[in-house]
Amino acid sequence: MEQKKILKQILDFNQATFNNSFNAVVMMQEQFERVAKTAFTQATWLPEEGRKAVDAWVGNYKAGRDQFKTYVDDSYAKVEKILGA
């Protein structure tokens, strides 16, 4: 019984570490996005198609990032179910 408790604590610590790291990366990416948008709005040399391409790229990146987070969260839930925690 003690082994399950230890494994659950390890899993919780690992999940909390992942969540904190992921949130830090998200904050950095959002800050960069704000800086880039400011630079792009001031860049008169950048055509509208280029701005749309960058916006599409950012949208796809966010969707992929969110999907990755969902996969990781689902994996943690499956491990908890397997452990019976």
C-alpha positions as CSV (number, residue, x, y, z in Angstrom):
1,M,0.0,0.0,0.0
2,E,2.9,2.3,0.8
3,Q,4.3,1.8,-2.7
4,K,1.1,3.1,-4.3
5,K,1.2,6.2,-2.1
6,I,4.8,6.9,-3.1
7,L,4.1,6.4,-6.8
8,K,1.1,8.7,-6.5
9,Q,3.3,11.4,-4.9
10,I,5.9,11.0,-7.6
11,L,3.3,11.2,-10.3
12,D,1.7,14.3,-8.7
13,F,5.1,16.0,-8.4
14,N,6.0,15.1,-12.0
15,Q,2.6,16.5,-13.2
16,A,3.0,19.7,-11.2
17,T,6.5,20.2,-12.6
18,F,5.2,19.7,-16.1
19,N,2.3,22.0,-15.6
20,N,4.5,24.8,-14.2
21,S,7.1,24.4,-17.0
22,F,4.4,24.4,-19.6
23,N,2.7,27.5,-18.2
24,A,6.1,29.3,-18.1
25,V,6.6,28.4,-21.8
26,V,3.1,29.6,-22.6
27,M,3.8,32.9,-20.9
28,M,7.0,33.4,-22.8
29,Q,5.3,32.6,-26.1
30,E,2.5,35.0,-25.4
31,Q,4.9,37.8,-24.5
32,F,6.8,37.2,-27.7
33,E,3.6,37.2,-29.7
34,R,2.7,40.6,-28.2
35,V,6.1,42.0,-29.1
36,A,6.0,40.5,-32.6
37,K,2.5,41.9,-33.2
38,T,3.6,45.3,-32.1
39,A,6.6,45.1,-34.5
40,F,4.5,43.8,-37.4
41,T,1.9,46.6,-37.0
42,Q,4.8,49.2,-37.2
43,A,6.5,47.4,-40.1
44,T,5.0,49.2,-43.1
45,W,7.2,47.1,-45.4
46,L,5.4,43.8,-44.5
47,P,2.6,43.1,-46.9
48,E,-0.9,42.1,-45.6
49,E,-0.4,38.5,-46.9
50,G,2.7,38.2,-44.7
51,R,0.8,39.3,-41.6
52,K,-2.0,36.9,-42.4
53,A,0.6,34.1,-42.8
54,V,2.2,34.9,-39.4
55,D,-1.3,35.0,-37.8
56,A,-2.1,31.6,-39.3
57,W,1.2,30.2,-38.1
58,V,0.6,31.5,-34.6
59,G,-2.9,30.0,-34.6
60,N,-1.6,26.6,-35.7
61,Y,1.1,26.7,-33.1
62,K,-1.3,27.5,-30.3
63,A,-3.6,24.7,-31.5
64,G,-0.7,22.2,-31.5
65,R,0.4,23.4,-28.1
66,D,-3.0,23.0,-26.6
67,Q,-3.4,19.5,-28.2
68,F,0.0,18.5,-26.7
69,K,-1.2,19.6,-23.3
70,T,-4.4,17.6,-23.7
71,Y,-2.4,14.5,-24.6
72,V,-0.1,14.9,-21.6
73,D,-3.0,15.4,-19.3
74,D,-4.8,12.4,-20.7
75,S,-1.6,10.3,-20.2
76,Y,-1.4,11.4,-16.6
77,A,-5.0,10.4,-16.1
78,K,-4.4,7.0,-17.6
79,V,-1.4,6.4,-15.4
80,E,-3.4,7.4,-12.3
81,K,-6.2,5.0,-13.4
82,I,-3.6,2.2,-13.9
83,L,-2.1,2.8,-10.4
84,G,-5.6,2.9,-8.9
85,A,-4.8,6.3,-7.4
